Amino acid sequence: MNEDFNIEAFLDLRNYADKRTDRRKGSGGTQEFFTPYCLVKRMADKVTEDMWYDPTKTFLEPSCGNGQFVCYIIYKRLMCNVSVIDTMNTVYAVDLMPDNIHELKERVFRLLNLMEVSYDKDTIKKVMDHNFVACDFFKFNFDEWREYTDDELIAIEKEQKRQKYLESKQRREQKKLEENKNKNKLF
């Protein structure tokens, strides 16, 4: 492994392609925010050391963009001597934009190559194809790692409305009880 690899330089966005940053501007833009290294590092520093070293710990980036956090997570896990296959099998990413997922996969291969990590390209590609998905985060079943079907989304919406109704009904009943209690105190 290349111990001299500089993750900060790898994640530097100053020279990031203008066409990528231009598409997020204005009312018709994607409103994407590509997280600078300093914020990635600050957030990653909140993860305990034992979590980085534990090959069974799972990491999920639900709005991965171009993969700033994902690349840092992979880098950090590899630097903590977690094997490349354990690292890749425990990192998951979702993004709405398919081109972001495509770019993420390219960046991960570039990261592994620059870090001089030994890996089987077909295996890593297969893992990334499974673990890195282009999907609407709010329409994704994380328990089963797949998109919800339209029927499931309709059922979820109905259940949310039912729960909201029941909560509202319970609040009304509670309010009536409080009002009756207060009336009884007056007499």
N, C-alpha and C positions, 0 to 999 in steps of 0.2 A: 504494500500500500504506500502511496506517495504521502509521506508525512509532511512535506512542504506545501501541499495543496492549500490554497487560500480560498476558503469558502466565502469570505467577505467580497473578494474580487469577483467570484463566480456569481454572486447574487446582486452585484452592483447594477442598479437600473439606470444610471446616468446615460449610458449609451444605448438604451433600449430602443428598438426600432420605432421610428416616428409613426409608421402606419398603425402600429398596435396601440400607441397611446392616443392617436388622433381619433380613433373610432369611438372612444369613450366620452368625447366632449359633446356638449350641446344637448338639447332636449331629445334629439333622436339617437343620441349615443347610448352605449351600453352601460355607462356609469360605473365601469370597472375601476378598481383601485389596486394597483400593483404595489404590494407592501415592500417598503425599503428594508434593507438589511438591518438597520438599527432597531426597527420594530420587531422584525422576525427574531432577532437575538434576544431582545428584552422579553418577549413572550416565551421563548424557548428556555430562558433562564428560570422561569417559574416551574418548570418540570424538574422533579427531584432526580438526583443523580442515579438512584437505584432504579428508577423507571427507564432511564436511558440504557442501562446495562442489562435489564431483564428482557430476554428474547421473546417472552410471551406477551409483553405489553403491546396493546394495539393503539395505533394513532389514526385519527380520522380528521381530514380537512374537508369540511362540507361545502366550502366555496373556494376552491383551490386556485382559481385564476391560472396564471402561468406556472404555478408550482413553487413559489418562494418558500413557503413553510414546508412543503413536502420534500423539497431538495435539502433543506436544512435538517429535517428529521432524519432523512436517509444518511446524510453526512455524519451527523452526531452519533447515530446508532452504530455506524461502521467504525467510527473513531473509538467507540466504547467496546469494540471487539465483538459485536453481534454479527453473526455471519450474514453474508449478502442475501441468502435465501430467506433466513429468518427476518431480516430487516424488511425485505420486499413483501413477504407474506403478512406482515403486521402493519403495513401502511396503506391507508385507503383514502381516496380522494374523489370528490364529486364537483362538477362545475356545469353550469348551464350551457356554456359555449363549447361546442365540439372542437374548435380550433385550439382552445386553451388546453384541453386534454391531450390533443395531438402534440402540442408544443411541450407540455409537461413530460410526456414519454420521451421525446427527443432530448430534453434537458437532463432527464435521469440517466439515459445512456451516456450522454456527454459527461455528466458528473462521475459516473462509475469509471469511465475511461480516463478522465483526468486524475482521478484518485488512484488509478492503476489497480483497480480491484479485479480479481479473477471472477468471471461469471460465464454462465452459458446463456448466450443471447436469446435463444428460443425459449428457454425456461423463464427468463426475466420478462420477455415480451408477453408470454402467456399470463404470467402473474399480473403484469400491468394492465393487460386487456381486461382482466377480471376485476382488479382492485381500483382502477382509475376509470370513472364513468362520466359520460356527458348526459346530464339529466337535470331536471328541475328538482332541487333539494326538497322542496315541499311536497313533491309527488313521488318520493322515493321511500321504499320500505327497507330501512336499515337492518332490521332483524333478519330479513331473508335476502338482503343485498340484491334488490331488483326494483324496477319501477312498479308502482301500483297500477292495476288495471283500472279502466274507467269505472267499472262496476264497483270496485273497491273504494275508489275515491268518492263515488256517490254515497255508498254506505257509510263512509267515514263522515261525510258532510251531514248526513241525516242524524248520525249518532251525536255529533257535536251540537246540532240544533236541539236535539232531545235533551242533552245534558244542560244546555243553556236554559231551556224552558223549565226543567226540573229545579235548577238552581234559583231561577227567578221566582218560581212558585214557592219554594222553601223560604226565600227572603220575605215574600209577601205574608206567608203564614207566620213567620217569626215576628214580623212587624205588627200583625194583628194581635198576637199574644202579648207583645210588649204594651200595645195600646190598651188592651183589656186589663192588664196588670196595673197600669197607671190609673185607669178609671176606678178600679177597685180600691186603690190607695186613697182616692179622693173621698170616698164614702165611708 
